[in-house]
Amino acid sequence: MATAAAGAAVGSGGAAGGIVAAGEATYPVAPGYRVNVRSGPTTTSPVVRVLAYDARVRIRCQRRGQSVKGPYGLSSIWDSIAPGEYISDAYVRTGSDGYVAPSCG
């Protein structure tokens, strides 16, 4: 099992502890990866936590940031999974190469 290269950020879904409310869409993180969740949309932003293997995340909003190569290709989209928590979309299986959530202001 691997940890996301260069700390690409991927969230464990929802608010504290990864709890997701019923009816909210969640997306799986790439299987076999523990992905670093970062405070900003770059691999140099501090790690705020690490997702568990096989985590699912709720994407609050998305923004452009540093390009990251991951299991789902090269992406400059970063997913906000909680306030101040970002993961690279290259580690999240959204089924799209574009935005699947509103842009983060």
N, CA, C and O atoms as a GROMACS GRO file, in nm:
protein
  420
    1MET      N    1   0.085  -0.117   0.000
    1MET     CA    2   0.000   0.000   0.000
    1MET      C    3   0.089   0.124   0.000
    1MET      O    4   0.200   0.122   0.054
    2ALA      N    5   0.040   0.232  -0.062
    2ALA     CA    6   0.123   0.350  -0.080
    2ALA      C    7   0.061   0.472  -0.013
    2ALA      O    8  -0.060   0.477   0.012
    3THR      N    9   0.145   0.568   0.015
    3THR     CA   10   0.098   0.699   0.056
    3THR      C   11   0.109   0.788  -0.066
    3THR      O   12   0.204   0.776  -0.143
    4ALA      N   13   0.012   0.876  -0.086
    4ALA     CA   14   0.008   0.960  -0.205
    4ALA      C   15   0.140   1.032  -0.226
    4ALA      O   16   0.194   1.093  -0.134
    5ALA      N   17   0.190   1.023  -0.347
    5ALA     CA   18   0.317   1.085  -0.382
    5ALA      C   19   0.313   1.234  -0.356
    5ALA      O   20   0.213   1.301  -0.384
    6ALA      N   21   0.420   1.285  -0.302
    6ALA     CA   22   0.438   1.428  -0.276
    6ALA      C   23   0.324   1.486  -0.197
    6ALA      O   24   0.306   1.608  -0.194
    7GLY      N   25   0.246   1.401  -0.132
    7GLY     CA   26   0.140   1.448  -0.045
    7GLY      C   27   0.023   1.509  -0.118
    7GLY      O   28  -0.038   1.603  -0.067
    8ALA      N   29  -0.011   1.459  -0.234
    8ALA     CA   30  -0.129   1.509  -0.303
    8ALA      C   31  -0.246   1.494  -0.208
    8ALA      O   32  -0.260   1.392  -0.141
    9ALA      N   33  -0.328   1.594  -0.200
    9ALA     CA   34  -0.431   1.594  -0.098
    9ALA      C   35  -0.557   1.522  -0.142
    9ALA      O   36  -0.602   1.541  -0.255
   10VAL      N   37  -0.613   1.442  -0.057
   10VAL     CA   38  -0.742   1.377  -0.082
   10VAL      C   39  -0.815   1.366   0.050
   10VAL      O   40  -0.755   1.325   0.149
   11GLY      N   41  -0.940   1.398   0.056
   11GLY     CA   42  -1.015   1.404   0.181
   11GLY      C   43  -1.088   1.278   0.217
   11GLY      O   44  -1.116   1.195   0.131
   12SER      N   45  -1.118   1.262   0.344
   12SER     CA   46  -1.188   1.143   0.390
   12SER      C   47  -1.336   1.168   0.405
   12SER      O   48  -1.406   1.088   0.468
   13GLY      N   49  -1.383   1.272   0.350
   13GLY     CA   50  -1.526   1.291   0.342
   13GLY      C   51  -1.588   1.364   0.456
   13GLY      O   52  -1.580   1.322   0.572
   14GLY      N   53  -1.650   1.472   0.424
   14GLY     CA   54  -1.734   1.539   0.519
   14GLY      C   55  -1.660   1.608   0.632
   14GLY      O   56  -1.541   1.638   0.624
   15ALA      N   57  -1.736   1.632   0.737
   15ALA     CA   58  -1.686   1.706   0.852
   15ALA      C   59  -1.596   1.621   0.938
   15ALA      O   60  -1.532   1.528   0.889
   16ALA      N   61  -1.590   1.653   1.063
   16ALA     CA   62  -1.499   1.587   1.156
   16ALA      C   63  -1.512   1.437   1.151
   16ALA      O   64  -1.622   1.383   1.151
   17GLY      N   65  -1.399   1.369   1.147
   17GLY     CA   66  -1.396   1.224   1.150
   17GLY      C   67  -1.445   1.156   1.025
   17GLY      O   68  -1.460   1.034   1.024
   18GLY      N   69  -1.469   1.231   0.917
   18GLY     CA   70  -1.511   1.169   0.793
   18GLY      C   71  -1.657   1.128   0.791
   18GLY      O   72  -1.696   1.046   0.707
   19ILE      N   73  -1.740   1.182   0.880
   19ILE     CA   74  -1.882   1.149   0.883
   19ILE      C   75  -1.951   1.222   0.769
   19ILE      O   76  -1.930   1.341   0.749
   20VAL      N   77  -2.034   1.148   0.694
   20VAL     CA   78  -2.103   1.204   0.580
   20VAL      C   79  -2.253   1.191   0.603
   20VAL      O   80  -2.302   1.082   0.634
   21ALA      N   81  -2.326   1.301   0.588
   21ALA     CA   82  -2.471   1.299   0.608
   21ALA      C   83  -2.539   1.219   0.497
   21ALA      O   84  -2.490   1.213   0.384
   22ALA      N   85  -2.651   1.160   0.530
   22ALA     CA   86  -2.727   1.081   0.433
   22ALA      C   87  -2.764   1.167   0.314
   22ALA      O   88  -2.800   1.284   0.330
   23GLY      N   89  -2.756   1.111   0.194
   23GLY     CA   90  -2.795   1.181   0.073
   23GLY      C   91  -2.688   1.266   0.010
   23GLY      O   92  -2.709   1.318  -0.099
   24GLU      N   93  -2.573   1.284   0.072
   24GLU     CA   94  -2.465   1.363   0.013
   24GLU      C   95  -2.378   1.273  -0.073
   24GLU      O   96  -2.341   1.162  -0.033
   25ALA      N   97  -2.344   1.321  -0.193
   25ALA     CA   98  -2.258   1.243  -0.283
   25ALA      C   99  -2.118   1.232  -0.226
   25ALA      O  100  -2.061   1.330  -0.177
   26THR      N  101  -2.063   1.113  -0.232
   26THR     CA  102  -1.923   1.092  -0.193
   26THR      C  103  -1.850   1.025  -0.308
   26THR      O  104  -1.911   0.960  -0.393
   27TYR      N  105  -1.720   1.041  -0.307
   27TYR     CA  106  -1.635   0.986  -0.413
   27TYR      C  107  -1.524   0.904  -0.350
   27TYR      O  108  -1.470   0.942  -0.246
   28PRO      N  109  -1.488   0.790  -0.413
   28PRO     CA  110  -1.381   0.708  -0.357
   28PRO      C  111  -1.242   0.762  -0.389
   28PRO      O  112  -1.216   0.812  -0.499
   29VAL      N  113  -1.155   0.751  -0.291
   29VAL     CA  114  -1.014   0.780  -0.310
   29VAL      C  115  -0.952   0.657  -0.376
   29VAL      O  116  -1.000   0.546  -0.355
   30ALA      N  117  -0.848   0.676  -0.454
   30ALA     CA  118  -0.784   0.565  -0.525
   30ALA      C  119  -0.752   0.450  -0.429
   30ALA      O  120  -0.694   0.473  -0.323
   31PRO      N  121  -0.789   0.329  -0.465
   31PRO     CA  122  -0.763   0.214  -0.378
   31PRO      C  123  -0.614   0.196  -0.350
   31PRO      O  124  -0.530   0.213  -0.439
   32GLY      N  125  -0.582   0.161  -0.227
   32GLY     CA  126  -0.444   0.133  -0.190
   32GLY      C  127  -0.361   0.254  -0.154
   32GLY      O  128  -0.240   0.242  -0.133
   33TYR      N  129  -0.424   0.372  -0.145
   33TYR     CA  130  -0.350   0.494  -0.113
   33TYR      C  131  -0.400   0.554   0.018
   33TYR      O  132  -0.521   0.558   0.045
   34ARG      N  133  -0.306   0.602   0.099
   34ARG     CA  134  -0.337   0.689   0.213
   34ARG      C  135  -0.294   0.826   0.167
   34ARG      O  136  -0.175   0.853   0.153
   35VAL      N  137  -0.390   0.912   0.142
   35VAL     CA  138  -0.363   1.040   0.079
   35VAL      C  139  -0.352   1.151   0.183
   35VAL      O  140  -0.432   1.160   0.276
   36ASN      N  141  -0.251   1.234   0.164
   36ASN     CA  142  -0.231   1.349   0.253
   36ASN      C  143  -0.336   1.456   0.225
   36ASN      O  144  -0.360   1.492   0.110
   37VAL      N  145  -0.396   1.506   0.330
   37VAL     CA  146  -0.488   1.619   0.322
   37VAL      C  147  -0.406   1.742   0.359
   37VAL      O  148  -0.340   1.744   0.463
   38ARG      N  149  -0.412   1.844   0.275
   38ARG     CA  150  -0.327   1.962   0.294
   38ARG      C  151  -0.409   2.087   0.321
   38ARG      O  152  -0.528   2.093   0.290
   39SER      N  153  -0.344   2.186   0.378
   39SER     CA  154  -0.411   2.310   0.414
   39SER      C  155  -0.437   2.402   0.295
   39SER      O  156  -0.514   2.498   0.307
   40GLY      N  157  -0.375   2.373   0.182
   40GLY     CA  158  -0.393   2.453   0.061
   40GLY      C  159  -0.375   2.364  -0.062
   40GLY      O  160  -0.336   2.248  -0.049
   41PRO      N  161  -0.401   2.417  -0.182
   41PRO     CA  162  -0.398   2.338  -0.305
   41PRO      C  163  -0.259   2.323  -0.369
   41PRO      O  164  -0.242   2.341  -0.490
   42THR      N  165  -0.161   2.290  -0.285
   42THR     CA  166  -0.025   2.262  -0.334
   42THR      C  167   0.035   2.148  -0.251
   42THR      O  168  -0.007   2.123  -0.138
   43THR      N  169   0.133   2.081  -0.308
   43THR     CA  170   0.201   1.974  -0.234
   43THR      C  171   0.300   2.029  -0.131
   43THR      O  172   0.355   1.953  -0.052
   44THR      N  173   0.321   2.160  -0.132
   44THR     CA  174   0.408   2.220  -0.030
   44THR      C  175   0.328   2.276   0.088
   44THR      O  176   0.386   2.318   0.188
   45SER      N  177   0.196   2.276   0.076
   45SER     CA  178   0.112   2.319   0.189
   45SER      C  179   0.121   2.215   0.300
   45SER      O  180   0.134   2.096   0.272
   46PRO      N  181   0.115   2.258   0.425
   46PRO     CA  182   0.126   2.163   0.537
   46PRO      C  183   0.019   2.053   0.533
   46PRO      O  184  -0.095   2.077   0.495
   47VAL      N  185   0.060   1.932   0.575
   47VAL     CA  186  -0.033   1.820   0.587
   47VAL      C  187  -0.113   1.839   0.716
   47VAL      O  188  -0.055   1.859   0.823
   48VAL      N  189  -0.246   1.833   0.706
   48VAL     CA  190  -0.328   1.849   0.825
   48VAL      C  191  -0.379   1.715   0.878
   48VAL      O  192  -0.415   1.702   0.995
   49ARG      N  193  -0.383   1.614   0.791
   49ARG     CA  194  -0.417   1.477   0.830
   49ARG      C  195  -0.393   1.386   0.711
   49ARG      O  196  -0.362   1.432   0.602
   50VAL      N  197  -0.407   1.256   0.733
   50VAL     CA  198  -0.388   1.158   0.627
   50VAL      C  199  -0.514   1.072   0.622
   50VAL      O  200  -0.564   1.026   0.725
   51LEU      N  201  -0.565   1.050   0.502
   51LEU     CA  202  -0.686   0.969   0.486
   51LEU      C  203  -0.655   0.821   0.505
   51LEU      O  204  -0.544   0.775   0.478
   52ALA      N  205  -0.754   0.748   0.550
   52ALA     CA  206  -0.743   0.603   0.564
   52ALA      C  207  -0.747   0.539   0.425
   52ALA      O  208  -0.796   0.599   0.330
   53TYR      N  209  -0.696   0.417   0.415
   53TYR     CA  210  -0.711   0.340   0.291
   53TYR      C  211  -0.859   0.329   0.258
   53TYR      O  212  -0.943   0.315   0.347
   54ASP      N  213  -0.891   0.335   0.128
   54ASP     CA  214  -1.028   0.316   0.078
   54ASP      C  215  -1.127   0.419   0.132
   54ASP      O  216  -1.246   0.389   0.145
   55ALA      N  217  -1.080   0.539   0.164
   55ALA     CA  218  -1.168   0.646   0.212
   55ALA      C  219  -1.261   0.692   0.100
   55ALA      O  220  -1.232   0.676  -0.018
   56ARG      N  221  -1.372   0.750   0.141
   56ARG     CA  222  -1.464   0.818   0.050
   56ARG      C  223  -1.471   0.963   0.098
   56ARG      O  224  -1.466   0.990   0.218
   57VAL      N  225  -1.483   1.056   0.002
   57VAL     CA  226  -1.485   1.197   0.038
   57VAL      C  227  -1.606   1.269  -0.020
   57VAL      O  228  -1.656   1.235  -0.127
   58ARG      N  229  -1.651   1.369   0.054
   58ARG     CA  230  -1.754   1.461   0.005
   58ARG      C  231  -1.679   1.587  -0.039
   58ARG      O  232  -1.603   1.644   0.039
   59ILE      N  233  -1.700   1.629  -0.162
   59ILE     CA  234  -1.631   1.746  -0.216
   59ILE      C  235  -1.720   1.869  -0.196
   59ILE      O  236  -1.828   1.879  -0.255
   60ARG      N  237  -1.675   1.961  -0.111
   60ARG     CA  238  -1.750   2.084  -0.082
   60ARG      C  239  -1.744   2.181  -0.199
   60ARG      O  240  -1.844   2.239  -0.240
   61CYS      N  241  -1.622   2.198  -0.252
   61CYS     CA  242  -1.598   2.286  -0.366
   61CYS      C  243  -1.462   2.249  -0.424
   61CYS      O  244  -1.388   2.170  -0.365
   62GLN      N  245  -1.429   2.306  -0.540
   62GLN     CA  246  -1.302   2.275  -0.606
   62GLN      C  247  -1.236   2.403  -0.652
   62GLN      O  248  -1.302   2.503  -0.680
   63ARG      N  249  -1.100   2.398  -0.659
   63ARG     CA  250  -1.024   2.513  -0.709
   63ARG      C  251  -0.900   2.466  -0.782
   63ARG      O  252  -0.855   2.353  -0.763
   64ARG      N  253  -0.845   2.553  -0.864
   64ARG     CA  254  -0.720   2.524  -0.935
   64ARG      C  255  -0.604   2.543  -0.840
   64ARG      O  256  -0.607   2.629  -0.751
   65GLY      N  257  -0.502   2.462  -0.860
   65GLY     CA  258  -0.381   2.471  -0.780
   65GLY      C  259  -0.268   2.403  -0.855
   65GLY      O  260  -0.269   2.396  -0.978
   66GLN      N  261  -0.171   2.355  -0.781
   66GLN     CA  262  -0.055   2.286  -0.839
   66GLN      C  263  -0.101   2.159  -0.911
   66GLN      O  264  -0.186   2.086  -0.861
   67SER      N  265  -0.043   2.134  -1.028
   67SER     CA  266  -0.072   2.011  -1.101
   67SER      C  267  -0.008   1.892  -1.030
   67SER      O  268   0.106   1.898  -0.986
   68VAL      N  269  -0.085   1.784  -1.020
   68VAL     CA  270  -0.039   1.662  -0.953
   68VAL      C  271  -0.071   1.544  -1.043
   68VAL      O  272  -0.179   1.536  -1.102
   69LYS      N  273   0.024   1.451  -1.053
   69LYS     CA  274   0.002   1.327  -1.127
   69LYS      C  275  -0.033   1.219  -1.026
   69LYS      O  276   0.041   1.197  -0.930
   70GLY      N  277  -0.144   1.151  -1.048
   70GLY     CA  278  -0.189   1.046  -0.958
   70GLY      C  279  -0.250   0.931  -1.036
   70GLY      O  280  -0.238   0.926  -1.159
   71PRO      N  281  -0.316   0.839  -0.968
   71PRO     CA  282  -0.374   0.722  -1.032
   71PRO      C  283  -0.480   0.756  -1.137
   71PRO      O  284  -0.505   0.677  -1.228
   72TYR      N  285  -0.543   0.873  -1.125
   72TYR     CA  286  -0.647   0.913  -1.220
   72TYR      C  287  -0.598   1.021  -1.316
   72TYR      O  288  -0.678   1.096  -1.370
   73GLY      N  289  -0.467   1.028  -1.337
   73GLY     CA  290  -0.410   1.118  -1.435
   73GLY      C  291  -0.349   1.243  -1.374
   73GLY      O  292  -0.326   1.250  -1.253
   74LEU      N  293  -0.323   1.341  -1.460
   74LEU     CA  294  -0.264   1.468  -1.420
   74LEU      C  295  -0.377   1.568  -1.401
   74LEU      O  296  -0.461   1.585  -1.490
   75SER      N  297  -0.380   1.635  -1.287
   75SER     CA  298  -0.487   1.730  -1.261
   75SER      C  299  -0.435   1.850  -1.181
   75SER      O  300  -0.350   1.836  -1.093
   76SER      N  301  -0.488   1.967  -1.216
   76SER     CA  302  -0.459   2.088  -1.138
   76SER      C  303  -0.580   2.124  -1.051
   76SER      O  304  -0.582   2.230  -0.988
   77ILE      N  305  -0.681   2.037  -1.048
   77ILE     CA  306  -0.799   2.059  -0.965
   77ILE      C  307  -0.774   2.001  -0.827
   77ILE      O  308  -0.725   1.889  -0.813
   78TRP      N  309  -0.807   2.078  -0.725
   78TRP     CA  310  -0.798   2.034  -0.586
   78TRP      C  311  -0.937   2.038  -0.526
   78TRP      O  312  -1.013   2.132  -0.548
   79ASP      N  313  -0.969   1.936  -0.449
   79ASP     CA  314  -1.100   1.922  -0.388
   79ASP      C  315  -1.094   1.966  -0.242
   79ASP      O  316  -1.010   1.920  -0.166
   80SER      N  317  -1.185   2.056  -0.205
   80SER     CA  318  -1.197   2.096  -0.066
   80SER      C  319  -1.293   1.999   0.002
   80SER      O  320  -1.409   1.989  -0.038
   81ILE      N  321  -1.245   1.928   0.104
   81ILE     CA  322  -1.329   1.828   0.171
   81ILE      C  323  -1.377   1.875   0.308
   81ILE      O  324  -1.464   1.813   0.368
   82ALA      N  325  -1.322   1.984   0.355
   82ALA     CA  326  -1.361   2.049   0.481
   82ALA      C  327  -1.291   2.185   0.481
   82ALA      O  328  -1.197   2.205   0.404
   83PRO      N  329  -1.334   2.278   0.564
   83PRO     CA  330  -1.264   2.407   0.568
   83PRO      C  331  -1.115   2.389   0.594
   83PRO      O  332  -1.075   2.327   0.692
   84GLY      N  333  -1.033   2.445   0.504
   84GLY     CA  334  -0.888   2.436   0.519
   84GLY      C  335  -0.828   2.299   0.490
   84GLY      O  336  -0.716   2.271   0.532
   85GLU      N  337  -0.902   2.212   0.419
   85GLU     CA  338  -0.854   2.077   0.387
   85GLU      C  339  -0.872   2.050   0.238
   85GLU      O  340  -0.984   2.051   0.186
   86TYR      N  341  -0.759   2.025   0.169
   86TYR     CA  342  -0.760   2.002   0.024
   86TYR      C  343  -0.690   1.871  -0.011
   86TYR      O  344  -0.593   1.830   0.053
   87ILE      N  345  -0.742   1.807  -0.116
   87ILE     CA  346  -0.678   1.689  -0.173
   87ILE      C  347  -0.674   1.704  -0.324
   87ILE      O  348  -0.762   1.768  -0.383
   88SER      N  349  -0.575   1.645  -0.387
   88SER     CA  350  -0.566   1.653  -0.533
   88SER      C  351  -0.672   1.564  -0.595
   88SER      O  352  -0.692   1.450  -0.555
   89ASP      N  353  -0.741   1.620  -0.695
   89ASP     CA  354  -0.844   1.544  -0.767
   89ASP      C  355  -0.784   1.426  -0.843
   89ASP      O  356  -0.857   1.336  -0.884
   90ALA      N  357  -0.653   1.425  -0.862
   90ALA     CA  358  -0.586   1.313  -0.930
   90ALA      C  359  -0.593   1.184  -0.849
   90ALA      O  360  -0.564   1.076  -0.900
   91TYR      N  361  -0.633   1.195  -0.722
   91TYR     CA  362  -0.646   1.078  -0.634
   91TYR      C  363  -0.790   1.046  -0.599
   91TYR      O  364  -0.817   0.961  -0.514
   92VAL      N  365  -0.885   1.115  -0.665
   92VAL     CA  366  -1.026   1.094  -0.636
   92VAL      C  367  -1.099   1.050  -0.763
   92VAL      O  368  -1.085   1.114  -0.868
   93ARG      N  369  -1.175   0.943  -0.754
   93ARG     CA  370  -1.248   0.893  -0.871
   93ARG      C  371  -1.384   0.964  -0.881
   93ARG      O  372  -1.483   0.921  -0.823
   94THR      N  373  -1.383   1.075  -0.956
   94THR     CA  374  -1.507   1.152  -0.973
   94THR      C  375  -1.582   1.115  -1.100
   94THR      O  376  -1.700   1.147  -1.114
   95GLY      N  377  -1.514   1.047  -1.193
   95GLY     CA  378  -1.574   1.014  -1.320
   95GLY      C  379  -1.568   1.129  -1.420
   95GLY      O  380  -1.631   1.123  -1.526
   96SER      N  381  -1.492   1.233  -1.387
   96SER     CA  382  -1.482   1.350  -1.473
   96SER      C  383  -1.342   1.408  -1.467
   96SER      O  384  -1.274   1.396  -1.365
   97ASP      N  385  -1.297   1.470  -1.577
   97ASP     CA  386  -1.170   1.541  -1.578
   97ASP      C  387  -1.188   1.688  -1.542
   97ASP      O  388  -1.092   1.763  -1.532
   98GLY      N  389  -1.314   1.728  -1.521
   98GLY     CA  390  -1.344   1.867  -1.488
   98GLY      C  391  -1.404   1.878  -1.349
   98GLY      O  392  -1.394   1.787  -1.266
   99TYR      N  393  -1.467   1.991  -1.327
   99TYR     CA  394  -1.529   2.018  -1.198
   99TYR      C  395  -1.656   1.934  -1.179
   99TYR      O  396  -1.734   1.916  -1.272
  100VAL      N  397  -1.675   1.883  -1.057
  100VAL     CA  398  -1.798   1.811  -1.021
  100VAL      C  399  -1.867   1.881  -0.904
  100VAL      O  400  -1.970   1.834  -0.855
  101ALA      N  401  -1.811   1.992  -0.860
  101ALA     CA  402  -1.864   2.070  -0.749
  101ALA      C  403  -1.841   2.218  -0.781
  101ALA      O  404  -1.763   2.250  -0.871
  102PRO      N  405  -1.907   2.307  -0.710
  102PRO     CA  406  -1.887   2.451  -0.735
  102PRO      C  407  -1.742   2.493  -0.711
  102PRO      O  408  -1.668   2.427  -0.638
  103SER      N  409  -1.703   2.603  -0.773
  103SER     CA  410  -1.570   2.658  -0.751
  103SER      C  411  -1.563   2.719  -0.610
  103SER      O  412  -1.658   2.783  -0.564
  104CYS      N  413  -1.451   2.698  -0.545
  104CYS     CA  414  -1.430   2.759  -0.414
  104CYS      C  415  -1.402   2.907  -0.436
  104CYS      O  416  -1.303   2.941  -0.500
  105GLY      N  417  -1.486   2.994  -0.386
  105GLY     CA  418  -1.475   3.138  -0.399
  105GLY      C  419  -1.340   3.185  -0.417
  105GLY      O  420  -1.317   3.305  -0.429
   0.00000   0.00000   0.00000
